[in-house]
Amino acid sequence: MTTTTPSASLRKTPLYDEHVALGGRIVPFAGWEMPVQYKGVTDEHKAVRTAAGIFDVSHMGELILTGDHAAEVVNYLITNDARRLIDGQALYTVACNDAGTILDDLIVYRISQTKWLIVCNASNRDKMSAHFRAAAENHCEFEDASDRTALIALQGPKALAILANAGGDGAALAELPSFHFRDAKLANVPCTVARTGYTGEDGVEIFCPVDGAAQLWRALVQLGQPHGLEAAGLGARDTLRLEARLSLYGNEIDETTNPLEAGLAWVVKLDKDQFVGKTALERIKAAGLTRRLVGFEMTGRGIARHGYPLIDKTGVRVGICTSGSPGPTVGKNIGLGYLPANMASIGTEFTVDCRGRAIDAVVVKTPFYKRS
Amino acid sequence: MANHDVRSDRKYTKDHEWAREENGNIRIGITAYAVDQLGDITLVNLDVKKGERLTAGKAFGTIESVKTLSDLFAPVSGVVKHVNENLEKNPEKVNEDCYEQGWMIEIEPSDPSELGGLLDSAAYTSLLNTAGH
């Protein structure tokens, strides 16, 4: 047993005191002191699947580009095509480097043709802030709004019912289509609500000013109580996203992986005009993929973890596990990992080297969990 | 930090394991603090067999929760006399009752005085109360 003590140099979100008050266990994450769990990962996971969970994701980065050429700058940096968005609509994408590997995964929000919001991972904020700032220079205005913006995710089948009681605009939010967003006032806090999330459930992510975050959080926690809402930490966020096969930067995707092998070809629009990484991605596609990200289930008694080798039936190390854990809803030990392209089909059997133990596993269809 | 159950009928290690004499053998498990840190325990791997010789400090298995894996270390040297095979099918017993039903192995100590060198409940409690715990 080892434990980690958060150091004084870590940053706190505006909701830090709320986490402590709710009994959250605080751990260092991407330079922040974040709650990894409150009551327990499994309870929080199940609450999100069956009722609702509330997450503090204020550590994520918010970048704003404004001006006549903002749309072109954004579209040049991402692999997906932002030109198909209308005002109030968002899309998931990655941003690549010239080699076609992944700098970060992002959600791009079109506020208007001349104002765009980019949400990036906390761990990549400095890198992506510099990347967008450099591209914006002489073309449009750039602001890193991360330090003045809080972000709260409300996820689960009861999320919209809870919001409906949160005042003024709450009820109307049920009409918001997936991957759309609008301004609203919730618990008297001006905010922007997006029908997005990272759990595989219905729900919203709510941007608000840092000084309104605690008021909004407390109101949602209180309104959610009768619906079975739980505060949920990074632990449940990870098991939820894994069951839904959503990639985590630093695990499935990073600067050594390209979006085609990561199963993200759907966010790569090679028919779009020039964008960073396009030439490399065309070359990668033409050459054919050597490996693919697959989902697998442990058929033996063991839990795959990030970094464990994947071994073929002849005993040769052929791949690596990028994420693995028990799946509380699917009731199995599941994982994601890279295997050679010729081993990526469903039903392929292999073993996971669980610290010296060879445990049987099989490639399965993903997502592991899909809401009905 | 919440107060954790620490029992005066046994000894402790700084790795948050407990050890208690049981008919001449030393029974070993993990503490309530360890259970709280791990969260929901989903897998207990006891990599030792009856009759196997263990040295103090050597890993004898692993315990896994949803989020983490931790090694289990032998607090004393000796020969493995019993393995709690029930934990293979029911790892949740460690969450429910880490001091009784959630025990892991029993060792016949090669040097019975080794047990006396472990932390007593007061020393372990003060370890939990030091900074970082």
Contacts between the chains, C-beta under 8 A, distances in Angstrom:
chain1	res1	chain2	res2	distance
A	1	B	15	5.4
A	1	B	16	4.2
A	1	B	17	7.9
A	1	B	30	7.3
A	1	B	34	4.9
A	1	B	37	6.2
A	1	B	38	7.7
A	1	B	70	5.3
A	2	B	70	7.6
A	3	B	37	6.1
A	3	B	132	6.4
A	3	B	133	6.8
A	5	B	131	7.3
A	5	B	132	4.1
A	36	B	67	7.3
A	37	B	39	6.3
A	37	B	67	8.0
A	40	B	39	5.4
A	40	B	40	5.8
A	41	B	39	5.5
A	41	B	40	6.3
A	41	B	65	7.8
A	41	B	66	4.5
A	41	B	67	6.0
A	42	B	39	7.6
A	42	B	40	4.5
A	42	B	66	6.2
A	235	B	39	7.3
A	235	B	66	6.6
A	235	B	67	5.0
A	238	B	67	7.5
A	239	B	66	6.2
A	301	B	43	7.2
A	301	B	88	7.7
A	302	B	43	7.2
A	302	B	45	8.0
A	303	B	42	6.8
A	303	B	43	5.8
A	303	B	64	5.2
A	303	B	69	7.4
A	305	B	69	6.5
A	325	B	66	5.7
A	325	B	67	6.9
A	326	B	42	4.7
A	326	B	66	5.3
A	328	B	66	7.0
A	333	B	42	7.8
A	355	B	62	7.2
A	355	B	69	7.7
A	357	B	45	7.7
